[in-house]
Amino acid sequence: MRATSIILPAVLAVLVVGCVDYDERIELNTDGSGLVRMHLTVSEQVLRTSTPGKIEKEADLLPIPQKDLTRDIEKEGFRVTSLRASSSRGHRHFYLVLEFDRLETLTKSQLFGNRQASLKRDGPRWEFRQEIIVSEETLTNRAGPAGAPEPDAAAPENKPEKKPDENESILKQLEKRFGKARVRQMLSGYQISFSLRLNGAGLIRTNGRSHRDTTAVWEIPLDQLIEKKPTLRMEAAFAVVEPPQADK
């Protein structure tokens, strides 16, 4: 199985369990090339069955062998410039930096799921648009949520578990198992974050928030993302700063 084919299902599974923060930062050039930085924070509890029982080196922190992951990501058209992992305070952190030559590489890659993105020039401005579709289908894990925490002592007595419906989202499966209130508590405090910067340009408009007039930022609470399954629409307009011309 290709490494990239299991990244998104695995990420979605732990996202729904509510033990993940995801941060994605894109730096674009006006020709559509650029790089993307990803930081995924996962509870060690969720990963306890995904990695070796004894961690002796950094490579053991990755749920997939690093060389296999790098090879399959690069088959998608990216260049892996950095891939590392660390562990602290009960959480594992994964850091990935990728370079690409065309924006279409993002939209066609299995690694980044069901999204559309464009960068178009409109006179002196550059318009960026991105849509990420969060659907019931993408939030369905037919194997069920791996590493889900056990109910606490105050939870109702466990009933015999029925076989999960193949078309039922992980959220619904968790609600049946732990109750809606417990699941909402598990989801609270986590979020998905996206940001975009166009090199050499200033941000003049966005439907997210502005950071230092150069970067558009969109932040989505995890419970809202999972419960409403919205289409995430991100828009930003930039004006390229022309370098001053030398006096003749």
C-alpha positions in Angstrom: 0.0 0.0 0.0 1.3 3.4 -0.9 2.2 5.6 2.1 0.2 8.6 0.8 -2.9 6.5 0.3 -3.2 6.0 4.1 -2.1 9.4 5.3 -5.4 11.1 4.9 -7.6 8.3 6.3 -5.3 8.1 9.3 -5.3 11.8 9.8 -9.1 12.0 9.5 -9.5 9.2 12.0 -7.4 10.8 14.7 -9.0 14.2 13.9 -12.4 12.8 14.7 -11.2 11.3 17.9 -10.3 14.8 18.8 -6.6 14.5 19.6 -5.1 16.5 16.8 -4.1 20.0 15.8 -3.2 20.5 12.2 -1.4 23.5 10.8 -0.7 24.0 7.1 1.2 27.0 5.8 1.6 27.7 2.0 4.1 30.1 0.6 3.4 30.8 -3.0 5.3 32.6 -5.8 3.5 34.4 -8.6 4.4 31.6 -11.1 2.5 29.0 -9.0 5.5 27.4 -7.4 6.1 27.4 -3.7 6.3 25.3 -0.6 4.0 24.0 2.1 4.8 23.4 5.7 2.7 21.0 7.7 2.7 20.4 11.5 0.5 17.6 12.8 0.1 17.2 16.6 -1.3 13.8 17.7 -2.0 12.4 21.1 0.4 9.6 22.0 -2.7 7.6 23.2 -4.0 7.6 19.6 -0.7 6.4 18.2 0.1 3.8 20.9 -0.6 0.9 18.5 0.9 2.6 15.4 4.6 2.7 16.3 7.1 0.3 17.9 6.7 -0.3 21.6 10.2 0.8 22.3 11.3 4.1 20.8 15.1 4.3 20.4 15.5 6.9 17.7 13.6 9.7 16.0 12.6 7.4 13.0 10.7 5.2 15.4 8.3 8.1 16.0 7.0 7.9 12.4 4.1 5.5 11.9 5.4 4.8 8.4 9.1 4.2 7.5 10.6 7.5 6.5 12.1 6.3 3.2 8.8 4.9 2.1 6.9 8.0 3.0 9.4 10.2 1.2 9.4 8.1 -1.9 5.6 8.1 -2.2 5.2 11.8 -1.5 7.8 12.6 -4.2 5.9 10.4 -6.7 3.1 13.0 -6.2 5.3 15.7 -7.7 6.7 17.2 -4.5 10.3 17.5 -3.2 10.6 16.6 0.4 12.9 19.1 2.0 12.3 18.2 5.6 10.5 15.3 7.4 10.9 14.9 11.1 9.1 13.9 14.3 9.4 14.7 18.0 7.6 13.8 21.2 6.8 15.8 24.3 4.2 16.0 27.0 2.1 13.1 25.8 1.9 14.4 22.2 3.8 13.5 19.1 4.6 16.2 16.5 5.2 15.6 12.8 6.8 18.2 10.6 6.8 18.1 6.8 8.1 20.7 4.4 7.4 20.1 0.6 8.4 22.1 -2.4 6.3 22.1 -5.6 6.6 23.7 -9.1 2.9 24.2 -9.8 -0.1 24.9 -7.7 -1.9 22.1 -9.4 0.4 19.6 -7.6 -1.5 20.4 -4.4 -5.0 19.9 -6.0 -4.1 16.6 -7.7 -2.3 15.0 -4.9 -3.8 12.3 -2.7 -1.9 13.7 0.2 -4.0 16.9 0.3 -7.4 15.3 -0.3 -10.4 16.8 -2.1 -9.5 20.4 -2.7 -9.4 23.0 -5.5 -7.0 26.0 -5.6 -6.2 28.7 -8.0 -4.0 31.8 -8.3 -5.0 34.3 -11.0 -3.8 37.8 -11.8 -6.4 40.5 -12.0 -4.7 43.7 -13.1 -2.2 44.8 -10.4 -3.7 42.2 -8.0 -3.3 38.4 -7.5 -6.5 36.5 -6.5 -6.1 33.2 -4.5 -9.0 30.9 -4.0 -9.1 27.5 -2.4 -11.9 25.1 -1.5 -11.6 22.0 0.7 -14.6 19.7 0.7 -15.2 18.0 4.0 -17.8 15.3 3.3 -19.4 12.4 5.1 -17.4 10.1 2.7 -14.1 11.6 3.7 -14.9 11.2 7.4 -15.8 7.5 7.1 -13.3 5.0 8.3 -14.6 1.5 7.5 -12.2 0.0 10.0 -13.5 2.1 12.9 -11.4 4.6 14.9 -8.1 3.0 16.0 -6.8 3.8 19.4 -10.0 5.4 20.7 -9.8 6.0 24.4 -11.7 3.7 26.7 -14.8 5.1 28.5 -14.1 6.4 32.0 -15.6 4.8 35.2 -18.6 7.2 35.1 -19.6 6.1 31.7 -22.7 3.9 31.2 -22.1 0.1 31.2 -20.8 -1.1 27.8 -23.4 -2.7 25.7 -22.6 -5.4 23.1 -21.1 -3.5 20.2 -22.8 -3.8 16.8 -20.9 -3.9 13.6 -20.4 -0.4 12.4 -22.4 0.7 9.4 -20.0 1.0 6.4 -21.6 4.3 5.5 -21.6 5.8 9.0 -19.1 8.4 9.9 -16.5 8.0 12.7 -18.3 10.7 14.6 -21.6 8.8 14.7 -19.7 5.6 15.7 -18.0 7.5 18.5 -21.3 9.1 19.7 -23.0 5.7 19.9 -20.0 4.3 21.8 -19.3 7.1 24.3 -22.3 9.5 24.0 -22.5 12.8 22.3 -21.5 14.9 25.4 -18.3 12.9 25.9 -17.4 13.2 22.2 -17.9 16.9 22.2 -15.6 17.2 25.2 -13.0 15.2 23.3 -13.2 17.5 20.3 -13.0 20.8 22.2 -9.8 22.7 22.2 -8.5 21.4 18.8 -8.5 23.2 15.5 -7.4 23.0 11.9 -5.3 26.0 10.7 -4.4 27.1 7.2 -2.3 30.1 6.1 -1.1 31.6 2.8 1.5 34.1 1.9 2.4 35.3 -1.6 6.1 36.1 -1.7 6.9 39.7 -2.6 3.2 40.8 -2.1 1.1 42.5 0.5 -2.3 41.1 1.6 -5.1 43.5 0.8 -8.2 41.4 1.3 -9.2 38.0 2.8 -12.3 36.2 4.2 -10.0 34.9 6.9 -7.9 37.1 9.1 -4.8 39.1 8.3 -1.4 38.5 10.0 1.1 41.4 9.6 -0.6 42.5 6.3 1.3 39.7 4.5 -0.4 36.4 5.4 -4.0 35.2 5.3 -5.0 32.8 8.1 -8.0 30.6 8.4 -8.7 28.7 11.6 -11.5 26.1 12.0 -12.5 24.6 15.3 -12.4 20.8 15.1 -15.9 20.2 16.5 -17.4 22.6 13.9 -15.4 20.9 11.1 -16.5 17.4 12.0 -20.1 18.2 12.9 -21.1 20.5 10.0 -18.7 19.1 7.4 -18.6 22.4 5.6 -16.9 23.3 2.3 -14.0 25.4 3.5 -13.7 28.4 1.2 -10.6 30.5 1.5 -10.1 33.7 -0.5 -7.3 36.3 -0.5 -6.1 39.1 -2.7 -2.5 40.3 -2.8 -0.8 43.3 -4.4 2.8 42.7 -5.6 5.2 45.2 -4.2 7.3 46.4 -7.2 10.9 47.1 -6.4 11.9 50.8 -6.7 13.5 51.7 -10.0 16.9 53.3 -9.9 17.1 56.9 -11.1 18.5 57.2 -14.6 
